[in-house]
Amino acid sequence: MDEQLTYYIDKTSGTAADTLLAVGFATLLSEVLRRSRKPSKGIILQDAGTHYTIQLPAPITASDLQRLEPFSLIKPLVTDKHIEKKGPQFDGFDYQYQQEVSAAYYEKLKKLPPEYRTPQARANKSQYPLLADIQEPDPQLGHYRTINQMKIASSFNELAQRWIELGPLQREHVFLLFMLFGQPQNDLSATVVAWQQLAKEHILKGKALVTALQIVNATTGKGANRTKSSILAEGNQESFWLLELLKFVGFMDAAAPYVVQGSKDRKTYVLQPK
């Protein structure tokens, strides 16, 4: 394994799904660097036309991967229903508690002077002392609310749990991603085959391909209408599970989901690299 500083994420769908994947992978790289006690700030994500590039402040070596301890990449969505099914040890994002925190927060905010109900006030709490005693909801609540309302919590949780349950085998999966994104023209087919061999060797549960959910794939199903479709291509009905997991990680970091006021329509804005 070379001491690589640059990784490449091909634009295969031409949509925000490519961006979410790139941001998700950058987040994974940041966590690996942090856990390897190397600089994790200063990662540069750049649009290079046909692909995105990710530039690291320090290389991640083979010995870094060998010492890498298991870590959580994204929290599953936890409700009372999930706890009943999985048991009280099921750990993740406490959705109902955060909903209660959010309701209480905005109720208290209504009772404050107008100048306290601005983004500037929330960004400069030291200048607005009355905000200090009000607990704010988790900044990712809107993202989990979207996942819950679109009724895909089970599919999302399955991806999050699969990563957690890998344990030490996370190292091999990170290595696979390094090989996939180590150069332009990502060879996804070879990566899926390599994962299938790894899964067979270690008796891993789950299939290589999972449903490409519309929440992180704006054009899901597009490939089904092509003359010759490919189940590995972005924008189709199925995709490699690790890529779908990374898109959700990117969704948490670079997407802003909203419900259009006065309707049930949703809009999701995604920050685009330059």
GUKOL-146707 format. One line per field, with one value per residue (C-alpha): residue in three letters; y, z, x. Coordinates in Angstrom, 1 decimal. Layout:
# residues N
res = c(ALA; ...)
py = c(Y; ...)
pz = c(Z; ...)
px = c(X; ...)
END
This chain:
# residues 274
res = c(MET; ASP; GLU; GLN; LEU; THR; TYR; TYR; ILE; ASP; LYS; THR; SER; GLY; THR; ALA; ALA; ASP; THR; LEU; LEU; ALA; VAL; GLY; PHE; ALA; THR; LEU; LEU; SER; GLU; VAL; LEU; ARG; ARG; SER; ARG; LYS; PRO; SER; LYS; GLY; ILE; ILE; LEU; GLN; ASP; ALA; GLY; THR; HIS; TYR; THR; ILE; GLN; LEU; PRO; ALA; PRO; ILE; THR; ALA; SER; ASP; LEU; GLN; ARG; LEU; GLU; PRO; PHE; SER; LEU; ILE; LYS; PRO; LEU; VAL; THR; ASP; LYS; HIS; ILE; GLU; LYS; LYS; GLY; PRO; GLN; PHE; ASP; GLY; PHE; ASP; TYR; GLN; TYR; GLN; GLN; GLU; VAL; SER; ALA; ALA; TYR; TYR; GLU; LYS; LEU; LYS; LYS; LEU; PRO; PRO; GLU; TYR; ARG; THR; PRO; GLN; ALA; ARG; ALA; ASN; LYS; SER; GLN; TYR; PRO; LEU; LEU; ALA; ASP; ILE; GLN; GLU; PRO; ASP; PRO; GLN; LEU; GLY; HIS; TYR; ARG; THR; ILE; ASN; GLN; MET; LYS; ILE; ALA; SER; SER; PHE; ASN; GLU; LEU; ALA; GLN; ARG; TRP; ILE; GLU; LEU; GLY; PRO; LEU; GLN; ARG; GLU; HIS; VAL; PHE; LEU; LEU; PHE; MET; LEU; PHE; GLY; GLN; PRO; GLN; ASN; ASP; LEU; SER; ALA; THR; VAL; VAL; ALA; TRP; GLN; GLN; LEU; ALA; LYS; GLU; HIS; ILE; LEU; LYS; GLY; LYS; ALA; LEU; VAL; THR; ALA; LEU; GLN; ILE; VAL; ASN; ALA; THR; THR; GLY; LYS; GLY; ALA; ASN; ARG; THR; LYS; SER; SER; ILE; LEU; ALA; GLU; GLY; ASN; GLN; GLU; SER; PHE; TRP; LEU; LEU; GLU; LEU; LEU; LYS; PHE; VAL; GLY; PHE; MET; ASP; ALA; ALA; ALA; PRO; TYR; VAL; VAL; GLN; GLY; SER; LYS; ASP; ARG; LYS; THR; TYR; VAL; LEU; GLN; PRO; LYS)
py = c(0.0; 3.3; 6.3; 8.1; 11.7; 12.0; 10.0; 10.2; 9.8; 9.5; 11.3; 8.4; 9.9; 13.6; 14.4; 15.3; 11.6; 11.9; 14.7; 12.9; 9.9; 12.1; 13.9; 10.6; 9.2; 12.4; 12.0; 8.4; 9.5; 12.2; 9.7; 7.3; 10.1; 11.2; 7.7; 7.2; 10.4; 12.3; 15.7; 15.3; 19.0; 20.5; 17.8; 19.4; 18.2; 19.6; 19.4; 18.1; 17.9; 14.2; 13.4; 14.8; 14.8; 14.5; 15.7; 14.6; 16.6; 13.3; 9.8; 6.8; 3.9; 0.1; 0.1; 2.8; 0.5; -2.5; -0.6; 0.9; 0.1; -0.4; 2.9; 4.0; 5.9; 6.9; 6.5; 4.3; 5.9; 4.8; 4.9; 3.0; 0.6; -0.1; -0.6; -3.1; -5.0; -4.8; -4.5; -1.7; -2.1; -0.8; 2.4; 5.3; 8.6; 9.0; 10.3; 10.7; 12.5; 14.9; 15.6; 16.5; 18.7; 20.5; 21.1; 22.6; 24.7; 26.4; 26.9; 28.7; 30.6; 32.1; 33.7; 35.6; 39.0; 39.0; 39.6; 36.3; 34.4; 35.0; 32.9; 35.6; 35.3; 31.5; 31.9; 34.4; 33.1; 35.1; 38.3; 36.8; 35.4; 34.3; 31.6; 30.0; 28.1; 26.7; 23.3; 23.1; 20.0; 17.9; 19.6; 16.3; 16.0; 17.4; 14.7; 11.9; 13.4; 13.1; 9.5; 8.7; 10.5; 8.9; 5.5; 4.2; 3.9; 0.1; 0.2; 3.1; 1.3; -1.9; 0.0; 1.6; -1.6; -3.6; -1.2; -1.4; -5.2; -5.6; -5.0; -5.4; -6.3; -2.6; -2.4; -4.6; -2.6; 0.7; -0.9; -1.9; 1.7; 2.9; 0.6; 1.7; 5.4; 5.3; 6.3; 7.9; 5.6; 3.7; -0.1; -0.8; -4.2; -5.4; -4.0; -5.8; -9.1; -8.5; -7.8; -10.9; -13.0; -11.3; -11.9; -15.6; -16.0; -14.4; -15.5; -11.9; -11.3; -9.2; -8.9; -6.8; -4.8; -3.0; -0.7; 2.7; 4.8; 8.0; 10.2; 10.0; 9.1; 11.8; 9.7; 6.3; 4.0; 5.9; 2.9; 0.7; 2.8; 2.5; 0.2; -1.6; -1.0; -1.9; -2.7; -1.2; 2.2; 5.1; 6.1; 2.5; 0.4; -1.3; -0.2; -1.5; -1.2; 0.6; 3.4; 3.7; 3.9; 6.6; 8.6; 8.7; 9.9; 12.6; 13.4; 14.2; 16.5; 18.3; 18.2; 20.5; 18.8; 21.0; 20.6; 23.3; 25.6; 24.9; 21.6; 18.1; 18.5; 18.1; 19.9; 18.8; 21.2; 19.8; 21.8; 21.5; 21.6; 24.1)
pz = c(0.0; -1.2; 1.1; -1.0; -0.4; -3.2; -3.9; -6.8; -6.8; -10.3; -11.2; -12.4; -12.0; -12.7; -9.7; -6.0; -5.3; -6.5; -4.1; -1.2; -1.9; -2.1; 1.1; 2.9; 1.9; 3.0; 6.4; 6.6; 5.8; 8.4; 11.1; 10.1; 10.3; 13.7; 15.1; 13.7; 15.6; 12.4; 11.3; 10.3; 9.5; 6.1; 3.9; 0.5; -1.6; -5.2; -8.4; -11.1; -13.9; -14.5; -10.8; -7.4; -5.8; -2.0; -0.9; 2.6; 4.9; 5.8; 4.2; 5.8; 5.8; 5.9; 9.5; 10.4; 9.0; 10.9; 14.2; 13.4; 16.0; 15.1; 15.0; 14.3; 11.0; 11.3; 14.0; 13.4; 13.9; 17.3; 18.2; 20.8; 17.9; 17.1; 20.8; 21.1; 18.1; 18.9; 22.7; 25.0; 24.0; 20.6; 20.4; 18.0; 17.4; 19.9; 17.6; 19.9; 22.6; 20.0; 18.7; 22.3; 22.7; 19.4; 20.4; 23.7; 22.2; 19.6; 22.2; 24.5; 21.6; 20.8; 24.2; 23.7; 22.1; 18.2; 18.1; 19.9; 17.1; 14.4; 13.1; 14.2; 17.8; 17.7; 16.3; 18.9; 22.1; 24.3; 23.2; 23.8; 27.4; 27.5; 24.9; 27.2; 29.3; 26.3; 25.0; 21.3; 19.3; 17.7; 14.4; 12.5; 13.7; 10.3; 8.5; 10.7; 10.5; 6.7; 6.9; 9.3; 7.3; 4.1; 5.8; 5.0; 8.6; 8.4; 5.2; 6.6; 9.9; 8.1; 6.4; 9.7; 11.6; 8.9; 9.3; 13.1; 13.1; 10.9; 14.0; 13.1; 9.6; 9.1; 8.2; 5.2; 4.1; 4.4; 2.3; -0.4; -0.5; -0.8; -3.7; -5.4; -5.1; -5.4; -9.0; -11.5; -13.5; -10.3; -11.0; -9.0; -10.6; -9.3; -5.9; -5.6; -6.6; -4.0; -1.3; -2.3; -1.7; 1.6; 2.6; 1.7; 3.6; 6.8; 6.4; 6.4; 6.3; 3.6; -0.1; -2.0; -3.7; -1.9; -3.0; -4.1; -2.0; -3.6; -0.6; -1.6; -5.3; -7.1; -10.2; -8.8; -11.5; -14.4; -15.5; -15.8; -18.7; -20.6; -23.6; -21.6; -17.9; -15.3; -11.7; -10.6; -12.2; -10.0; -10.4; -10.9; -8.6; -6.8; -5.7; -3.7; 0.0; 1.1; -1.4; -0.2; 3.4; 2.4; 0.7; 3.9; 5.8; 3.2; 3.5; 7.2; 6.5; 3.3; 2.8; 4.1; 3.8; 4.1; 3.8; 1.5; 3.7; 3.1; 1.4; 1.8; -0.8; 0.1; -1.1; -0.3; -0.9; -1.3; -0.9; -4.1; -4.1; -6.5)
px = c(0.0; 1.6; 1.6; -1.1; -2.2; -4.8; -8.0; -10.4; -14.2; -15.6; -18.8; -20.9; -24.4; -23.9; -26.1; -25.6; -25.2; -21.6; -21.0; -22.5; -20.2; -17.1; -18.0; -18.8; -15.4; -13.6; -15.3; -14.2; -10.6; -10.8; -11.8; -9.1; -6.5; -7.8; -7.7; -4.2; -3.1; -2.4; -3.6; -7.3; -7.9; -7.0; -8.6; -9.3; -12.2; -12.1; -14.1; -11.8; -14.4; -14.9; -14.2; -13.7; -10.2; -9.6; -6.2; -5.0; -2.7; -0.9; -0.8; -2.6; -0.2; -0.6; 0.6; -2.1; -4.8; -3.4; -3.7; -7.1; -9.7; -13.4; -15.4; -18.9; -19.3; -22.9; -25.6; -28.6; -32.0; -33.4; -37.1; -39.1; -40.1; -36.5; -35.6; -38.5; -37.2; -33.4; -33.4; -32.3; -28.7; -29.5; -27.5; -27.9; -29.6; -32.4; -35.0; -38.0; -35.9; -34.5; -38.0; -39.0; -35.9; -36.8; -40.4; -39.4; -36.6; -38.9; -41.6; -39.1; -37.7; -41.2; -41.3; -38.0; -37.6; -37.4; -33.7; -33.1; -34.9; -32.3; -29.5; -27.1; -28.2; -27.8; -24.3; -23.3; -24.8; -22.4; -24.1; -27.6; -27.4; -31.1; -30.2; -27.6; -30.2; -32.1; -31.1; -30.8; -31.8; -29.1; -28.1; -28.6; -32.3; -33.5; -31.6; -32.9; -36.4; -36.2; -35.1; -37.9; -40.6; -39.6; -40.0; -36.5; -35.2; -34.9; -32.9; -30.7; -30.2; -29.2; -26.3; -25.2; -25.4; -23.5; -20.5; -20.6; -20.9; -17.8; -15.6; -11.9; -12.9; -13.5; -9.8; -10.2; -13.2; -11.3; -8.5; -11.0; -12.2; -8.6; -8.0; -11.3; -10.6; -6.8; -6.9; -9.4; -11.8; -12.7; -13.0; -16.2; -16.8; -13.4; -14.1; -17.4; -15.8; -13.1; -15.7; -17.6; -14.5; -13.9; -17.5; -17.2; -14.0; -15.3; -19.0; -20.3; -24.0; -25.7; -25.5; -22.9; -25.7; -28.5; -31.3; -30.2; -32.5; -33.8; -33.0; -29.3; -29.8; -31.7; -32.2; -32.8; -34.2; -32.7; -30.6; -33.7; -34.8; -31.5; -31.0; -28.3; -28.5; -25.9; -26.7; -23.4; -23.9; -24.9; -28.6; -29.8; -32.0; -29.0; -25.6; -22.6; -23.5; -20.4; -21.0; -24.6; -23.3; -20.8; -23.6; -25.6; -22.4; -22.1; -25.8; -25.3; -22.3; -23.1; -26.9; -29.7; -33.1; -36.2; -40.0; -41.5; -43.7; -47.3; -46.9; -45.5; -42.9; -39.2; -36.1; -32.6; -29.7; -26.2; -23.1; -21.0; -17.2; -15.5)
END
